[in-house]
Amino acid sequence: MSAESGVPESGDLPRGILRGIAQVYLQDNVVTGLLFLVGLLVAGPVVGLAALLGSAVGLATALSVRAPVERVARGFYGFNSTLVAVGAVVSFRPLWLALVAAVVAAAVAALLTRVADFFLRVPPYTAPFVFTYWPLLHLGVFGDWSSAPSFGGPLDLDADVWGVFGSEAAVFLVSGLLPGLFILAGLAASRWRLVGGALAASVVGLLVVELVPLFPADEIATGAYGFNAALVAVGMLSTGRGWRSCLLAVPAALLIQAAVEAVGLVPATFPFVLVMWTADLWRARGAKDAA
């Protein structure tokens, strides 16, 4: 994209869209975004297409409100839109209604990301997705929209151990071994360390859920109770923090997820957001004290 004109160059558009998908895991990497996309297409073609649509709508919306071109090109306005567009198509039917909701919600998520740039002292992470997805879910209930079929791709296995791999895919609101493996491959394209962090966090999540009676054990294999842990670990390692930070952050994310569910809300990635905000504010406080 041209920084001088603020107009996207044609070759930058596909890369910006793929980076928008990669930034779900805080990765500025086109190959990572491509592998994530393949994993979503394996989970279901409509899921992959929704991810592309959401990222593209987020990019276009950001440009329309004159967001910084460099940040648009790096996918910062695409990942929340990607998530909420996928959320729409994996939640509701008929498909045409889900796609309309996906486009509108993707635009709203991008606008919220832009607003957050002005008012937050920390990155918004996936907060715009969460605060768009929650009203969308309630709108679907209020409108009595039909539920969508589950998306998991082939080779789904009903064994707890596959929940370790399903956790990575569940960040995108899908499940399954193959989608999870493609997500891990995308992380490996950025840094192998991230793969270790995501898998270790998923294992910890599995053990906690098995040992602590706060979570429904029959949903472990879907990765539904490990994806915030995996995302938090990747987030910590991607923002210059080490393994000790992960040891604190992963259990915190699991506890927050239990608390959010206890009040009747869908956790989505809200536990990840709260943990990352806490870590960022703590780091900023330490830097201020050191100065």
N, C-alpha and C positions, 0 to 999 in steps of 0.2 A: 504494500500500500504506500502511496506517495505521501510522505509527511508534509510536503510543501503544499499540495493541493487538497489534501484530505479526501481524495477520491481513490477508491480501491483499484489497483491494477488487476487485470483479469487473472493473471497467474497466482495472485495472492488469495483470491477468494476460496478456492478449494483448500488451501493450506490453513487459512483462518478458520474454516468450518471444522476441519479435522482437529486443529488445536483446541477449538471450543469443546470438542468431545474429550480430548486428552486432559483438559483442565479440571474435569470432574475429580481426578486424582491429583490435581495440582501439578500436572506435567506439561511443559511447553515443548511438545515433541510431536511432529506430524506422524511419524511411524507409530508412536504410541496410540495416537488417535485412530489411525487406520486399523490397528489390531483390535482396539476396543470396538470399533464399528463392526469388524468381522464377527467378533463374539456376540454382538447384539443381533446381527443378521442370522447367526446360528440359532440364537434363542427364538427368533421369529422374524421373518422379513419385515413385517410391519413395525417391529421394534427398532430395527436398524434404520428404516426410512424415517421414523419419527425422530430419532436422534439427529439425523442429517437435517431434517426440517427444522427442528428446534434450534440447532446451532446456527443455521442460516438465518432464521427469523431474528435470533438474538443479535447476530452480526449486523443485519440490515437495520434493526431498531436502534442499535447503538450509533451507527453512522448517521441515522436520521436526526438524532438529538446531539450530534457533534461531539460524541465521546472521543477521547484521544485516539488517533488512528493507530498508534503503536500498540496500545492496550487492546484495541479491537483485533488487530492482526495476531496478537498472542493468545487470543481466545478467551480473554477475561470476561467478555460479555456473552459468551456462547454456552458455557457449561451449565449455568442455572437454567437457561432456556432448554438445553438438551434434556436435562433431568425432568423438568416439568412436562415437556412434550411426550417423553417416554411414559411418564406417570399417567398422562391422559389416556394413551392408547392401551396401556396394560390394565387400566381401571374400568373403562366404560365402553359401551356399545349402544347404538350402532356405530360403525366405524366412521361414517361421515361426521357424526356429532363429535366423536372423540378427536378427529383431526381438526375440526373447527376450534374445539376447546384447546387443543395443543397449540395452535397458532396464536390464539388470543393470550393464553397463559404464558407462552414463550416470550411474547412481546412485553407483557407485564413484568416478567422476571428480569428481563434486560433493563427495563426502566427502573426497577427497584435497585438493581446493581448500580446503575448510574447515580441514583439518589444516595445510595450508601457511600459512594465515593466522596460526597460532600460532607456527610454528617458523622461517619464512623472514624474512629481513631485506629481501627484495626481492619484488616481485609474482611469483606462480607462472607467469604467462603460460600457455603451453599445456603445461607440464610434466605436470600431471595427465592430460591426454589421452595424451601420449607413454607415460607409465608405466602407463596402463591399456591402451592399444592394443597395445603390445609383447607383454604376456602373452596378450592376446586372440588375436593372430596365432599365437602358439605353441600355444595351446589348440586353435585350428582345425587346425593341422598335426597335433598329437597325436591329435585326434579324427577326423582324416581327413575334415573337412568339405569339401564341394564348393565350388569357386570361383564367384564371381558373375560375370556378364557385365560388360564394360566399360561405363562411363557417360560419354557425351560430348555428347549432344544433337545436333541437326541442324547442318549446315554445318561438320562437322569437315573440315579440310583437311590433307593430308599435306605441309606445307611448313614449313620451319624458322621462317619469319617468324611463323606463327600460334602458335608456342611462346611468343612474347612475350605474347600474350593468354591462352593456355592456362595460363601460370604463375599468374595470379590465381585461376583456377578450381581449379588443382591444390592450393591450400591446403586446399580442401574435399575433396580426394581424387577429383576428377573432372577431365575435360579438355574442351576444345572452345572454339570461337570465341565462340558465343553465350553460354554460361555465363560466360566470361571477361569479355565486354562488360557483362553485368549486374553482375558484381562491381565492375568499374570504375565503372559508373553509381552503385552504392552508395557507393563511396568519394567520388565527386564530390558526392553528397548531403551528405557531411560537410565535405569540403574538396577543392577542385580540386588543391591542392598534392599531395595524397596520390596522385592519379591520375598526376601527373608522376613522383613518386617510384617508384611501383610499376612503371610502364612503363620508366623509365630503368634500374631495377635488373634488370628482366627482360631488357632489351637487353644489359646488362653480362653477365648470366648466360649469355645465348646466345653472346656473343663469347668468353667464357672457355671454355665447353664446346667451341666450334668450334676454338679455338686450342690448348687444353691437353688432351692425351690421357688425361684421368683419368675421363671420363664416356662412356657409350655414346652415340655420335652419333645412332643410329637412334631414340632416345627424346626428342630435343630438342623435336620438334613437340608433344609432350604437355604441355610445361611442367614436367615432373618435375624438371628441373634448374634451374629458375628461381624456383620458388614460395617457397623459403626466402629468396632474395634479395629478392623483392618484399615479402614479409612483414616482413623486417628493415627495409627502407627505410621502409615505412609505420609500423612500430613506432618507429623513430628520430624520424620527423617528428611522430608523435603524442605523443611524450613530451618535447617541448620542445627537441629537438636539431636541428641543421642539416644542410646538404648535406655538409659536410666529414666529419661523423660517418658518413654513409651511405657515403662513399668508402672508409672503413676497414671498416665493418661488412659490406657486401655481399660483398667478396672473402673475408672471414673466414668468412661463412656457407657459401660455396661450398667452401672448403677443409675445413671441418668436415663438410660433407655427404659429401665424398669419403672422409674418414677413417672416418666411421660406416659407409659402405657397404663399405669395405675390411675391416672386421671382421665383415661378414656380417649387419648389422642394417638394417632399414628405417629410413631417416633420419626419416621423418615430419617434424615441426616441431622436432626436437631441436636442429638448428643454430641456428634462430631463438632458442630458449630460452637456449642458452649465450651467444650474442652479446648478447642483451638483459641477461642477468644480469651479464655482464662490464661492460657499459656502466653499469649501475645501481650496481654496487659501486665502479667507478672514480669515478663522480659523487659517491657518498657519501663516499669517501675524500677527494676534493678539497674537499668542503664541510667535512669534519672538520678538515682541515689549515688551511683558511681561518679557521675559528673559533678 
